[in-house]
Amino acid sequence: MFISSAYAQTAPAAAPPGDAGFSLISMWPFLLFVVVMYFIVIRPQSKRQKEHKAMIDALAKGDEIVTSGGLLGKVSGLAEGAVTLQIADGVEVQMQRSAVVQVLPKGTVK
C-alpha cells in the first residue's frame, strides 16, 4: 500500500557503431578549445616572432638598440649571427642578434 508499483523501463536503443552524429557533438568543446587557443595564443605569438625577425634582419650600422640584458648602445658592426655594440667610447661588446629587443629612435643613446 505504501509502495507503488514499479514499472520496468526499457533502455533506449543503442546507437549503431558507425553513428557519426553523436561523436561530432561530443567533439565540439574540444574543437572550440583548439580554435580559441589558436586565436588567443598561437597566432599572436607567431606574429611577434615574424616582427622580431624582420627587425633583426633590418639592423644596420649606427642603429641604437636595447638588448635583452638591458644594454643600450649603437651598432658598430654586424656579422652573420652577431652584433657588435658600442656601449661607451672605446667599449664594444659582441652579442647574438637574437638578444636585440628594440631599435630606438636616433639620438636616444648619448
N, C-alpha and C positions, 0 to 999 in steps of 0.2 A: 503494500500500500504506500509506503513511504518512498519506495524505489520505483522510478518509472521504467518502463520497458526500454531497453537499449536496442537500437536498430543497427545492424552492421552496415557499414558503408563500403561500397566497392572503391578501390583505388582508381584514380584516373588512368586511362590508358597511357602507357609509356610511349614517349616519342620514339620513332624509328631511329636507329643509329645514324643514319645519314641526314637527319634533320638539321639544316644549317641555320634556321631561324633562331633557335634557342642559343646556339653558340655565338652568333653575331650580337645578340642582345647582351649576353654576358661579357662580351669583349669591349663594349662601349666605354666603360670607365677607364680601362687601360689605354684605349686609343685616345681618349680625351686627355689623359695624363701626358701621353707622349707628345701630342700636339701642343699642349700648354708649355711643356718643358722646352720644346723646340723654340717657341717664340719668346719665352722669358729668359732662357739661359743660353742655349746653343747659338742662336742667330746673332745676338748682340756680341757674344764673345768672339765669334769668327769675324765680325765686322771690325771690332777693336784690333784684332790681330792683323787684318789687312791694312788698316790705317797706320799701325805701328811699323809694319814692314815698309810701306810707302815712305814714311817719314825717315826711316833709317837709310833707305836707298837714295833719298834725295839730299843727304848730308853733303856739305861742301866745305872747303877751307874757309875759315872766317866765321862760320856759324857759331852762335853762342848757344850752349846746351846745358841741360841739367841731367845728371846721371842718377841711377837708382840708389847710389850711395850718398847722394846729396851734394856732390861736387858741381860747381858752376865753373865754366871756362869756355875758351874759344877753341874750335877745332883747328889744329895746326898741321895735321896730316891724316891721311886716310889710307888704309890697307884693305885687303880682302875681307877680313873679319874683325878688324881692329880700328880704333880711332885714337889718334894722339891728341891729347887735350892739354892746352896751356892754361894752368890754373893760377899762375903768377909769373912775373917777369923771370925768365930763366928756369922755370919749373914746369916740366912737361910730364904727363902721365899717359901711359898707353893702356887702353882698356878695350873690352869687347864692344862691338857695335850694339849688341842687344841690351847693354847697360844704359843706353841713352833713353831717357824718359820723355824729354820735352825739348823742343827747339824754341829758344827765347827770341824776342824781338831784338834787333840790332841796338847796341848801346846799353843793354841791361847790365852786362858784366863790365866792371871798370878795372 
